[in-house]
Amino acid sequence: MKNVIFVAALVAFIAPSLAGCGNTIRGLGKDTANTVDATQAAAGTTANAVAN
């Protein structure tokens, strides 16, 4: 019976931790995508300024 309670408590602790990790990874992916978009926009602006 002690093992069942221990495993249940362990799962109750680990599940939210893993969900939080997944949210962080998705957030990091969005931040990276935004950085790439901003870099591409800046490069396009610079290229237009040089061409004109």
PQR file with spaces between the fields and no chain letter, atoms N, CA, C, O and H, PARSE charges and radii, in Angstrom:
ATOM       1  N    MET     1       0.825   -1.198    0.000 -0.4000 1.5000
ATOM       2  CA   MET     1       0.000    0.000    0.000 -0.0000 2.0000
ATOM       3  C    MET     1       0.870    1.264    0.000  0.5500 1.7000
ATOM       4  O    MET     1       0.520    2.253   -0.643 -0.5500 1.4000
ATOM       5  N    LYS     2       1.992    1.235    0.712 -0.4000 1.5000
ATOM       6  CA   LYS     2       2.877    2.396    0.744 -0.0000 2.0000
ATOM       7  C    LYS     2       3.421    2.699   -0.646  0.5500 1.7000
ATOM       8  O    LYS     2       3.563    3.859   -1.033 -0.5500 1.4000
ATOM       9  H    LYS     2       2.276    0.431    1.235  0.4000 1.0000
ATOM      10  N    ASN     3       3.726    1.634   -1.393 -0.4000 1.5000
ATOM      11  CA   ASN     3       4.257    1.834   -2.741 -0.0000 2.0000
ATOM      12  C    ASN     3       3.237    2.507   -3.648  0.5500 1.7000
ATOM      13  O    ASN     3       3.599    3.349   -4.469 -0.5500 1.4000
ATOM      14  H    ASN     3       3.611    0.692   -1.078  0.4000 1.0000
ATOM      15  N    VAL     4       1.973    2.145   -3.508 -0.4000 1.5000
ATOM      16  CA   VAL     4       0.922    2.737   -4.338 -0.0000 2.0000
ATOM      17  C    VAL     4       0.798    4.232   -4.041  0.5500 1.7000
ATOM      18  O    VAL     4       0.675    5.043   -4.959 -0.5500 1.4000
ATOM      19  H    VAL     4       1.679    1.461   -2.841  0.4000 1.0000
ATOM      20  N    ILE     5       0.831    4.582   -2.788 -0.4000 1.5000
ATOM      21  CA   ILE     5       0.733    5.995   -2.401 -0.0000 2.0000
ATOM      22  C    ILE     5       1.962    6.754   -2.892  0.5500 1.7000
ATOM      23  O    ILE     5       1.849    7.877   -3.384 -0.5500 1.4000
ATOM      24  H    ILE     5       0.931    3.922   -2.043  0.4000 1.0000
ATOM      25  N    PHE     6       3.131    6.141   -2.757 -0.4000 1.5000
ATOM      26  CA   PHE     6       4.363    6.784   -3.217 -0.0000 2.0000
ATOM      27  C    PHE     6       4.329    7.016   -4.724  0.5500 1.7000
ATOM      28  O    PHE     6       4.679    8.098   -5.194 -0.5500 1.4000
ATOM      29  H    PHE     6       3.224    5.229   -2.357  0.4000 1.0000
ATOM      30  N    VAL     7       3.910    6.011   -5.476 -0.4000 1.5000
ATOM      31  CA   VAL     7       3.851    6.136   -6.940 -0.0000 2.0000
ATOM      32  C    VAL     7       2.820    7.183   -7.337  0.5500 1.7000
ATOM      33  O    VAL     7       3.067    7.973   -8.248 -0.5500 1.4000
ATOM      34  H    VAL     7       3.625    5.132   -5.094  0.4000 1.0000
ATOM      35  N    ALA     8       1.673    7.204   -6.670 -0.4000 1.5000
ATOM      36  CA   ALA     8       0.643    8.198   -6.978 -0.0000 2.0000
ATOM      37  C    ALA     8       1.155    9.613   -6.699  0.5500 1.7000
ATOM      38  O    ALA     8       0.916   10.532   -7.482 -0.5500 1.4000
ATOM      39  H    ALA     8       1.472    6.562   -5.930  0.4000 1.0000
ATOM      40  N    ALA     9       1.852    9.777   -5.589 -0.4000 1.5000
ATOM      41  CA   ALA     9       2.411   11.094   -5.265 -0.0000 2.0000
ATOM      42  C    ALA     9       3.485   11.484   -6.269  0.5500 1.7000
ATOM      43  O    ALA     9       3.581   12.645   -6.668 -0.5500 1.4000
ATOM      44  H    ALA     9       2.047    9.031   -4.952  0.4000 1.0000
ATOM      45  N    LEU    10       4.289   10.514   -6.671 -0.4000 1.5000
ATOM      46  CA   LEU    10       5.337   10.778   -7.649 -0.0000 2.0000
ATOM      47  C    LEU    10       4.744   11.210   -8.989  0.5500 1.7000
ATOM      48  O    LEU    10       5.217   12.169   -9.600 -0.5500 1.4000
ATOM      49  H    LEU    10       4.212    9.572   -6.346  0.4000 1.0000
ATOM      50  N    VAL    11       3.723   10.513   -9.439 -0.4000 1.5000
ATOM      51  CA   VAL    11       3.062   10.866  -10.702 -0.0000 2.0000
ATOM      52  C    VAL    11       2.410   12.240  -10.586  0.5500 1.7000
ATOM      53  O    VAL    11       2.469   13.039  -11.521 -0.5500 1.4000
ATOM      54  H    VAL    11       3.339    9.734   -8.943  0.4000 1.0000
ATOM      55  N    ALA    12       1.789   12.515   -9.442 -0.4000 1.5000
ATOM      56  CA   ALA    12       1.141   13.813   -9.246 -0.0000 2.0000
ATOM      57  C    ALA    12       2.156   14.954   -9.275  0.5500 1.7000
ATOM      58  O    ALA    12       1.813   16.074   -9.652 -0.5500 1.4000
ATOM      59  H    ALA    12       1.741   11.866   -8.683  0.4000 1.0000
ATOM      60  N    PHE    13       3.382   14.685   -8.888 -0.4000 1.5000
ATOM      61  CA   PHE    13       4.426   15.710   -8.916 -0.0000 2.0000
ATOM      62  C    PHE    13       5.071   15.819  -10.294  0.5500 1.7000
ATOM      63  O    PHE    13       5.326   16.925  -10.770 -0.5500 1.4000
ATOM      64  H    PHE    13       3.661   13.775   -8.582  0.4000 1.0000
ATOM      65  N    ILE    14       5.335   14.695  -10.933 -0.4000 1.5000
ATOM      66  CA   ILE    14       6.072   14.690  -12.201 -0.0000 2.0000
ATOM      67  C    ILE    14       5.214   15.183  -13.367  0.5500 1.7000
ATOM      68  O    ILE    14       5.719   15.892  -14.237 -0.5500 1.4000
ATOM      69  H    ILE    14       5.129   13.796  -10.547  0.4000 1.0000
ATOM      70  N    ALA    15       3.947   14.828  -13.402 -0.4000 1.5000
ATOM      71  CA   ALA    15       3.091   15.202  -14.538 -0.0000 2.0000
ATOM      72  C    ALA    15       3.039   16.716  -14.756  0.5500 1.7000
ATOM      73  O    ALA    15       3.259   17.164  -15.882 -0.5500 1.4000
ATOM      74  H    ALA    15       3.537   14.252  -12.695  0.4000 1.0000
ATOM      75  N    PRO    16       2.761   17.516  -13.737 -0.5600 1.5000
ATOM      76  CA   PRO    16       2.766   18.975  -13.963  0.2800 2.0000
ATOM      77  C    PRO    16       4.150   19.511  -14.322  0.5500 1.7000
ATOM      78  O    PRO    16       4.277   20.470  -15.083 -0.5500 1.4000
ATOM      79  N    SER    17       5.174   18.887  -13.772 -0.4000 1.5000
ATOM      80  CA   SER    17       6.533   19.327  -14.101 -0.0000 2.0000
ATOM      81  C    SER    17       6.823   19.128  -15.580  0.5500 1.7000
ATOM      82  O    SER    17       7.388   20.007  -16.230 -0.5500 1.4000
ATOM      83  H    SER    17       5.071   18.108  -13.154  0.4000 1.0000
ATOM      84  N    LEU    18       6.440   17.982  -16.110 -0.4000 1.5000
ATOM      85  CA   LEU    18       6.656   17.717  -17.532 -0.0000 2.0000
ATOM      86  C    LEU    18       5.788   18.619  -18.401  0.5500 1.7000
ATOM      87  O    LEU    18       6.220   19.051  -19.469 -0.5500 1.4000
ATOM      88  H    LEU    18       5.980   17.267  -15.582  0.4000 1.0000
ATOM      89  N    ALA    19       4.578   18.903  -17.956 -0.4000 1.5000
ATOM      90  CA   ALA    19       3.710   19.809  -18.712 -0.0000 2.0000
ATOM      91  C    ALA    19       4.321   21.205  -18.753  0.5500 1.7000
ATOM      92  O    ALA    19       4.286   21.871  -19.789 -0.5500 1.4000
ATOM      93  H    ALA    19       4.227   18.551  -17.088  0.4000 1.0000
ATOM      94  N    GLY    20       4.876   21.645  -17.642 -0.4000 1.5000
ATOM      95  CA   GLY    20       5.544   22.949  -17.601 -0.0000 2.0000
ATOM      96  C    GLY    20       6.742   22.986  -18.525  0.5500 1.7000
ATOM      97  O    GLY    20       7.009   24.000  -19.169 -0.5500 1.4000
ATOM      98  H    GLY    20       4.905   21.105  -16.801  0.4000 1.0000
ATOM      99  N    CYS    21       7.458   21.890  -18.589 -0.4000 1.5000
ATOM     100  CA   CYS    21       8.622   21.802  -19.473 -0.0000 2.0000
ATOM     101  C    CYS    21       8.174   21.910  -20.929  0.5500 1.7000
ATOM     102  O    CYS    21       8.813   22.591  -21.732 -0.5500 1.4000
ATOM     103  H    CYS    21       7.241   21.066  -18.066  0.4000 1.0000
ATOM     104  N    GLY    22       7.081   21.242  -21.262 -0.4000 1.5000
ATOM     105  CA   GLY    22       6.551   21.323  -22.625 -0.0000 2.0000
ATOM     106  C    GLY    22       6.147   22.741  -22.983  0.5500 1.7000
ATOM     107  O    GLY    22       6.382   23.189  -24.105 -0.5500 1.4000
ATOM     108  H    GLY    22       6.562   20.690  -20.610  0.4000 1.0000
ATOM     109  N    ASN    23       5.541   23.451  -22.041 -0.4000 1.5000
ATOM     110  CA   ASN    23       5.156   24.838  -22.294 -0.0000 2.0000
ATOM     111  C    ASN    23       6.382   25.710  -22.515  0.5500 1.7000
ATOM     112  O    ASN    23       6.370   26.601  -23.364 -0.5500 1.4000
ATOM     113  H    ASN    23       5.349   23.087  -21.129  0.4000 1.0000
ATOM     114  N    THR    24       7.433   25.456  -21.757 -0.4000 1.5000
ATOM     115  CA   THR    24       8.668   26.229  -21.907 -0.0000 2.0000
ATOM     116  C    THR    24       9.292   25.986  -23.272  0.5500 1.7000
ATOM     117  O    THR    24       9.752   26.922  -23.925 -0.5500 1.4000
ATOM     118  H    THR    24       7.443   24.732  -21.068  0.4000 1.0000
ATOM     119  N    ILE    25       9.308   24.736  -23.701 -0.4000 1.5000
ATOM     120  CA   ILE    25       9.892   24.407  -25.002 -0.0000 2.0000
ATOM     121  C    ILE    25       9.093   25.065  -26.123  0.5500 1.7000
ATOM     122  O    ILE    25       9.674   25.611  -27.061 -0.5500 1.4000
ATOM     123  H    ILE    25       8.934   23.975  -23.170  0.4000 1.0000
ATOM     124  N    ARG    26       7.760   25.015  -26.030 -0.4000 1.5000
ATOM     125  CA   ARG    26       6.933   25.673  -27.054 -0.0000 2.0000
ATOM     126  C    ARG    26       7.168   27.180  -27.043  0.5500 1.7000
ATOM     127  O    ARG    26       7.262   27.803  -28.101 -0.5500 1.4000
ATOM     128  H    ARG    26       7.288   24.571  -25.268  0.4000 1.0000
ATOM     129  N    GLY    27       7.264   27.762  -25.857 -0.4000 1.5000
ATOM     130  CA   GLY    27       7.525   29.201  -25.751 -0.0000 2.0000
ATOM     131  C    GLY    27       8.872   29.574  -26.338  0.5500 1.7000
ATOM     132  O    GLY    27       9.005   30.600  -27.004 -0.5500 1.4000
ATOM     133  H    GLY    27       7.188   27.255  -24.998  0.4000 1.0000
ATOM     134  N    LEU    28       9.870   28.741  -26.091 -0.4000 1.5000
ATOM     135  CA   LEU    28      11.197   28.985  -26.652 -0.0000 2.0000
ATOM     136  C    LEU    28      11.154   28.898  -28.172  0.5500 1.7000
ATOM     137  O    LEU    28      11.813   29.676  -28.862 -0.5500 1.4000
ATOM     138  H    LEU    28       9.762   27.907  -25.550  0.4000 1.0000
ATOM     139  N    GLY    29      10.384   27.959  -28.689 -0.4000 1.5000
ATOM     140  CA   GLY    29      10.242   27.837  -30.145 -0.0000 2.0000
ATOM     141  C    GLY    29       9.604   29.078  -30.748  0.5500 1.7000
ATOM     142  O    GLY    29      10.020   29.545  -31.808 -0.5500 1.4000
ATOM     143  H    GLY    29       9.849   27.327  -28.128  0.4000 1.0000
ATOM     144  N    LYS    30       8.593   29.611  -30.071 -0.4000 1.5000
ATOM     145  CA   LYS    30       7.944   30.833  -30.564 -0.0000 2.0000
ATOM     146  C    LYS    30       8.903   32.018  -30.511  0.5500 1.7000
ATOM     147  O    LYS    30       8.952   32.828  -31.436 -0.5500 1.4000
ATOM     148  H    LYS    30       8.255   29.231  -29.209  0.4000 1.0000
ATOM     149  N    ASP    31       9.670   32.113  -29.415 -0.4000 1.5000
ATOM     150  CA   ASP    31      10.645   33.202  -29.296 -0.0000 2.0000
ATOM     151  C    ASP    31      11.696   33.109  -30.392  0.5500 1.7000
ATOM     152  O    ASP    31      12.084   34.119  -30.980 -0.5500 1.4000
ATOM     153  H    ASP    31       9.630   31.455  -28.664  0.4000 1.0000
ATOM     154  N    THR    32      12.149   31.898  -30.661 -0.4000 1.5000
ATOM     155  CA   THR    32      13.149   31.703  -31.715 -0.0000 2.0000
ATOM     156  C    THR    32      12.578   32.080  -33.071  0.5500 1.7000
ATOM     157  O    THR    32      13.251   32.727  -33.874 -0.5500 1.4000
ATOM     158  H    THR    32      11.834   31.078  -30.184  0.4000 1.0000
ATOM     159  N    ALA    33      11.340   31.680  -33.329 -0.4000 1.5000
ATOM     160  CA   ALA    33      10.700   32.022  -34.599 -0.0000 2.0000
ATOM     161  C    ALA    33      10.554   33.533  -34.740  0.5500 1.7000
ATOM     162  O    ALA    33      10.775   34.080  -35.821 -0.5500 1.4000
ATOM     163  H    ALA    33      10.793   31.156  -32.677  0.4000 1.0000
ATOM     164  N    ASN    34      10.184   34.205  -33.663 -0.4000 1.5000
ATOM     165  CA   ASN    34      10.060   35.667  -33.706 -0.0000 2.0000
ATOM     166  C    ASN    34      11.409   36.329  -33.961  0.5500 1.7000
ATOM     167  O    ASN    34      11.487   37.324  -34.681 -0.5500 1.4000
ATOM     168  H    ASN    34      10.004   33.761  -32.785  0.4000 1.0000
ATOM     169  N    THR    35      12.466   35.785  -33.378 -0.4000 1.5000
ATOM     170  CA   THR    35      13.810   36.328  -33.600 -0.0000 2.0000
ATOM     171  C    THR    35      14.218   36.173  -35.058  0.5500 1.7000
ATOM     172  O    THR    35      14.784   37.091  -35.652 -0.5500 1.4000
ATOM     173  H    THR    35      12.403   34.976  -32.793  0.4000 1.0000
ATOM     174  N    VAL    36      13.931   35.018  -35.628 -0.4000 1.5000
ATOM     175  CA   VAL    36      14.251   34.783  -37.042 -0.0000 2.0000
ATOM     176  C    VAL    36      13.468   35.745  -37.925  0.5500 1.7000
ATOM     177  O    VAL    36      14.025   36.327  -38.856 -0.5500 1.4000
ATOM     178  H    VAL    36      13.471   34.273  -35.146  0.4000 1.0000
ATOM     179  N    ASP    37      12.184   35.914  -37.641 -0.4000 1.5000
ATOM     180  CA   ASP    37      11.363   36.840  -38.428 -0.0000 2.0000
ATOM     181  C    ASP    37      11.908   38.267  -38.337  0.5500 1.7000
ATOM     182  O    ASP    37      11.987   38.967  -39.346 -0.5500 1.4000
ATOM     183  H    ASP    37      11.731   35.441  -36.885  0.4000 1.0000
ATOM     184  N    ALA    38      12.279   38.694  -37.142 -0.4000 1.5000
ATOM     185  CA   ALA    38      12.808   40.049  -36.964 -0.0000 2.0000
ATOM     186  C    ALA    38      14.138   40.215  -37.691  0.5500 1.7000
ATOM     187  O    ALA    38      14.401   41.264  -38.279 -0.5500 1.4000
ATOM     188  H    ALA    38      12.215   38.125  -36.322  0.4000 1.0000
ATOM     189  N    THR    39      14.970   39.190  -37.651 -0.4000 1.5000
ATOM     190  CA   THR    39      16.263   39.253  -38.345 -0.0000 2.0000
ATOM     191  C    THR    39      16.063   39.341  -39.848  0.5500 1.7000
ATOM     192  O    THR    39      16.739   40.114  -40.527 -0.5500 1.4000
ATOM     193  H    THR    39      14.757   38.338  -37.173  0.4000 1.0000
ATOM     194  N    GLN    40      15.131   38.548  -40.367 -0.4000 1.5000
ATOM     195  CA   GLN    40      14.852   38.593  -41.803 -0.0000 2.0000
ATOM     196  C    GLN    40      14.284   39.948  -42.207  0.5500 1.7000
ATOM     197  O    GLN    40      14.635   40.476  -43.262 -0.5500 1.4000
ATOM     198  H    GLN    40      14.582   37.920  -39.816  0.4000 1.0000
ATOM     199  N    ALA    41      13.418   40.507  -41.386 -0.4000 1.5000
ATOM     200  CA   ALA    41      12.853   41.820  -41.693 -0.0000 2.0000
ATOM     201  C    ALA    41      13.945   42.887  -41.680  0.5500 1.7000
ATOM     202  O    ALA    41      13.966   43.764  -42.544 -0.5500 1.4000
ATOM     203  H    ALA    41      13.133   40.078  -40.529  0.4000 1.0000
ATOM     204  N    ALA    42      14.844   42.817  -40.710 -0.4000 1.5000
ATOM     205  CA   ALA    42      15.938   43.788  -40.642 -0.0000 2.0000
ATOM     206  C    ALA    42      16.864   43.647  -41.845  0.5500 1.7000
ATOM     207  O    ALA    42      17.328   44.646  -42.395 -0.5500 1.4000
ATOM     208  H    ALA    42      14.827   42.105  -40.008  0.4000 1.0000
ATOM     209  N    ALA    43      17.129   42.418  -42.250 -0.4000 1.5000
ATOM     210  CA   ALA    43      17.983   42.196  -43.420 -0.0000 2.0000
ATOM     211  C    ALA    43      17.320   42.736  -44.682  0.5500 1.7000
ATOM     212  O    ALA    43      17.986   43.312  -45.542 -0.5500 1.4000
ATOM     213  H    ALA    43      16.752   41.607  -41.803  0.4000 1.0000
ATOM     214  N    GLY    44      16.012   42.550  -44.790 -0.4000 1.5000
ATOM     215  CA   GLY    44      15.290   43.080  -45.947 -0.0000 2.0000
ATOM     216  C    GLY    44      15.310   44.592  -45.972  0.5500 1.7000
ATOM     217  O    GLY    44      15.469   45.192  -47.035 -0.5500 1.4000
ATOM     218  H    GLY    44      15.470   42.082  -44.092  0.4000 1.0000
ATOM     219  N    THR    45      15.151   45.219  -44.814 -0.4000 1.5000
ATOM     220  CA   THR    45      15.190   46.676  -44.726 -0.0000 2.0000
ATOM     221  C    THR    45      16.572   47.197  -45.101  0.5500 1.7000
ATOM     222  O    THR    45      16.698   48.193  -45.812 -0.5500 1.4000
ATOM     223  H    THR    45      15.021   44.732  -43.950  0.4000 1.0000
ATOM     224  N    THR    46      17.600   46.518  -44.619 -0.4000 1.5000
ATOM     225  CA   THR    46      18.974   46.915  -44.939 -0.0000 2.0000
ATOM     226  C    THR    46      19.247   46.751  -46.426  0.5500 1.7000
ATOM     227  O    THR    46      19.869   47.616  -47.044 -0.5500 1.4000
ATOM     228  H    THR    46      17.498   45.708  -44.042  0.4000 1.0000
ATOM     229  N    ALA    47      18.789   45.657  -46.998 -0.4000 1.5000
ATOM     230  CA   ALA    47      18.995   45.420  -48.430 -0.0000 2.0000
ATOM     231  C    ALA    47      18.288   46.484  -49.258  0.5500 1.7000
ATOM     232  O    ALA    47      18.828   46.945  -50.263 -0.5500 1.4000
ATOM     233  H    ALA    47      18.284   44.955  -46.497  0.4000 1.0000
ATOM     234  N    ASN    48      17.089   46.876  -48.850 -0.4000 1.5000
ATOM     235  CA   ASN    48      16.357   47.920  -49.567 -0.0000 2.0000
ATOM     236  C    ASN    48      17.070   49.266  -49.454  0.5500 1.7000
ATOM     237  O    ASN    48      17.116   50.027  -50.420 -0.5500 1.4000
ATOM     238  H    ASN    48      16.650   46.501  -48.033  0.4000 1.0000
ATOM     239  N    ALA    49      17.622   49.560  -48.283 -0.4000 1.5000
ATOM     240  CA   ALA    49      18.333   50.825  -48.086 -0.0000 2.0000
ATOM     241  C    ALA    49      19.595   50.872  -48.938  0.5500 1.7000
ATOM     242  O    ALA    49      19.934   51.921  -49.487 -0.5500 1.4000
ATOM     243  H    ALA    49      17.585   48.941  -47.498  0.4000 1.0000
ATOM     244  N    VAL    50      20.286   49.756  -49.051 -0.4000 1.5000
ATOM     245  CA   VAL    50      21.512   49.705  -49.845 -0.0000 2.0000
ATOM     246  C    VAL    50      21.181   49.813  -51.333  0.5500 1.7000
ATOM     247  O    VAL    50      21.913   50.453  -52.088 -0.5500 1.4000
ATOM     248  H    VAL    50      20.010   48.904  -48.605  0.4000 1.0000
ATOM     249  N    ALA    51      20.088   49.193  -51.750 -0.4000 1.5000
ATOM     250  CA   ALA    51      19.711   49.195  -53.162 -0.0000 2.0000
ATOM     251  C    ALA    51      19.258   50.579  -53.622  0.5500 1.7000
ATOM     252  O    ALA    51      19.384   50.920  -54.798 -0.5500 1.4000
ATOM     253  H    ALA    51      19.494   48.673  -51.137  0.4000 1.0000
ATOM     254  N    ASN    52      18.735   51.362  -52.700 -0.4000 1.5000
ATOM     255  CA   ASN    52      18.229   52.689  -53.084 -0.0000 2.0000
ATOM     256  C    ASN    52      19.292   53.671  -52.858  0.5500 1.7000
ATOM     257  O    ASN    52      19.097   54.860  -53.110 -0.5500 1.4000
ATOM     258  H    ASN    52      18.633   51.085  -51.745  0.4000 1.0000
